[in-house]
């Protein structure tokens, strides 16, 4: 039973780290789109 809990815990940590990287990447993409729109409007 203890091994099962460790596996679940490690899986959740890995998912959380992957989610952080994904959200950070989306933030960069949105920023680039905003910059492009700003440049086009100038």
N, CA and C atoms as an extended XYZ file, in Angstrom:
126
Properties=species:S:1:pos:R:3:atomname:S:1:resname:S:1:resid:I:1 pbc="F F F"
N         0.824       -1.206        0.000 N   UNK     1
C         0.000        0.000        0.000 CA  UNK     1
C         0.863        1.262        0.000 C   UNK     1
N         1.999        1.209        0.695 N   UNK     2
C         2.866        2.389        0.752 CA  UNK     2
C         3.457        2.703       -0.615 C   UNK     2
N         3.826        1.659       -1.358 N   UNK     3
C         4.387        1.887       -2.696 CA  UNK     3
C         3.375        2.560       -3.600 C   UNK     3
N         2.111        2.172       -3.488 N   UNK     4
C         1.047        2.752       -4.297 CA  UNK     4
C         0.929        4.244       -4.027 C   UNK     4
N         1.008        4.628       -2.765 N   UNK     5
C         0.912        6.048       -2.397 CA  UNK     5
C         2.115        6.824       -2.935 C   UNK     5
N         3.292        6.221       -2.898 N   UNK     6
C         4.484        6.893       -3.419 CA  UNK     6
C         4.366        7.117       -4.920 C   UNK     6
N         3.878        6.107       -5.621 N   UNK     7
C         3.728        6.227       -7.072 CA  UNK     7
C         2.738        7.323       -7.421 C   UNK     7
N         1.614        7.366       -6.716 N   UNK     8
C         0.607        8.401       -6.964 CA  UNK     8
C         1.183        9.783       -6.656 C   UNK     8
N         1.895        9.901       -5.546 N   UNK     9
C         2.472       11.194       -5.155 CA  UNK     9
C         3.479       11.686       -6.194 C   UNK     9
N         4.364       10.801       -6.636 N   UNK    10
C         5.359       11.195       -7.632 CA  UNK    10
C         4.700       11.564       -8.955 C   UNK    10
N         3.645       10.857       -9.320 N   UNK    11
C         2.927       11.169      -10.556 CA  UNK    11
C         2.290       12.550      -10.473 C   UNK    11
N         1.692       12.862       -9.341 N   UNK    12
C         1.069       14.174       -9.168 CA  UNK    12
C         2.103       15.294       -9.221 C   UNK    12
N         3.250       15.077       -8.612 N   UNK    13
C         4.309       16.087       -8.639 CA  UNK    13
C         4.779       16.301      -10.079 C   UNK    13
N         4.950       15.214      -10.823 N   UNK    14
C         5.392       15.333      -12.214 CA  UNK    14
C         4.358       16.092      -13.046 C   UNK    14
N         3.079       15.807      -12.824 N   UNK    15
C         2.026       16.516      -13.555 CA  UNK    15
C         2.006       17.998      -13.216 C   UNK    15
N         2.194       18.313      -11.943 N   UNK    16
C         2.189       19.720      -11.530 CA  UNK    16
C         3.358       20.469      -12.168 C   UNK    16
N         4.529       19.834      -12.235 N   UNK    17
C         5.685       20.485      -12.857 CA  UNK    17
C         5.454       20.675      -14.350 C   UNK    17
N         4.869       19.703      -14.989 N   UNK    18
C         4.574       19.818      -16.418 CA  UNK    18
C         3.555       20.926      -16.658 C   UNK    18
N         2.575       21.041      -15.790 N   UNK    19
C         1.549       22.078      -15.928 CA  UNK    19
C         2.167       23.462      -15.781 C   UNK    19
N         3.103       23.623      -14.872 N   UNK    20
C         3.763       24.922      -14.691 CA  UNK    20
C         4.479       25.331      -15.967 C   UNK    20
N         5.187       24.390      -16.576 N   UNK    21
C         5.907       24.701      -17.816 CA  UNK    21
C         4.924       25.042      -18.926 C   UNK    21
N         3.815       24.350      -18.979 N   UNK    22
C         2.818       24.605      -20.015 CA  UNK    22
C         2.212       25.990      -19.847 C   UNK    22
N         1.838       26.351      -18.643 N   UNK    23
C         1.244       27.660      -18.379 CA  UNK    23
C         2.245       28.764      -18.698 C   UNK    23
N         3.493       28.535      -18.358 N   UNK    24
C         4.526       29.536      -18.643 CA  UNK    24
C         4.677       29.713      -20.155 C   UNK    24
N         4.631       28.619      -20.905 N   UNK    25
C         4.734       28.693      -22.361 CA  UNK    25
C         3.559       29.437      -22.978 C   UNK    25
N         2.367       29.191      -22.446 N   UNK    26
C         1.169       29.882      -22.945 CA  UNK    26
C         1.297       31.374      -22.673 C   UNK    26
N         1.810       31.728      -21.516 N   UNK    27
C         2.009       33.142      -21.178 CA  UNK    27
C         2.943       33.828      -22.157 C   UNK    27
N         3.999       33.134      -22.539 N   UNK    28
C         4.939       33.711      -23.515 CA  UNK    28
C         4.265       33.892      -24.868 C   UNK    28
N         3.474       32.879      -25.280 N   UNK    29
C         2.779       32.975      -26.567 CA  UNK    29
C         1.814       34.151      -26.589 C   UNK    29
N         1.069       34.328      -25.517 N   UNK    30
C         0.104       35.432      -25.439 CA  UNK    30
C         0.841       36.766      -25.484 C   UNK    30
N         1.973       36.825      -24.816 N   UNK    31
C         2.760       38.063      -24.814 CA  UNK    31
C         3.246       38.395      -26.229 C   UNK    31
N         3.691       37.380      -26.975 N   UNK    32
C         4.167       37.606      -28.333 CA  UNK    32
C         3.033       38.077      -29.243 C   UNK    32
N         1.856       37.510      -29.070 N   UNK    33
C         0.698       37.947      -29.866 CA  UNK    33
C         0.373       39.396      -29.545 C   UNK    33
N         0.394       39.745      -28.264 N   UNK    34
C         0.135       41.121      -27.857 CA  UNK    34
C         1.140       42.085      -28.453 C   UNK    34
N         2.406       41.690      -28.458 N   UNK    35
C         3.451       42.539      -29.047 CA  UNK    35
C         3.216       42.728      -30.548 C   UNK    35
N         2.825       41.642      -31.232 N   UNK    36
C         2.576       41.727      -32.671 CA  UNK    36
C         1.421       42.660      -32.970 C   UNK    36
N         0.372       42.582      -32.183 N   UNK    37
C        -0.792       43.459      -32.369 CA  UNK    37
C        -0.408       44.917      -32.111 C   UNK    37
N         0.399       45.102      -31.063 N   UNK    38
C         0.861       46.453      -30.721 CA  UNK    38
C         1.693       47.032      -31.869 C   UNK    38
N         2.577       46.228      -32.424 N   UNK    39
C         3.419       46.704      -33.531 CA  UNK    39
C         2.584       47.008      -34.771 C   UNK    39
N         1.581       46.193      -35.033 N   UNK    40
C         0.727       46.410      -36.196 CA  UNK    40
C        -0.099       47.677      -36.036 C   UNK    40
N        -0.475       48.019      -34.824 N   UNK    41
C        -1.305       49.196      -34.577 CA  UNK    41
C        -0.481       50.489      -34.649 C   UNK    41
N         0.822       50.371      -34.485 N   UNK    42
C         1.674       51.576      -34.473 CA  UNK    42
C         1.889       52.134      -35.847 C   UNK    42
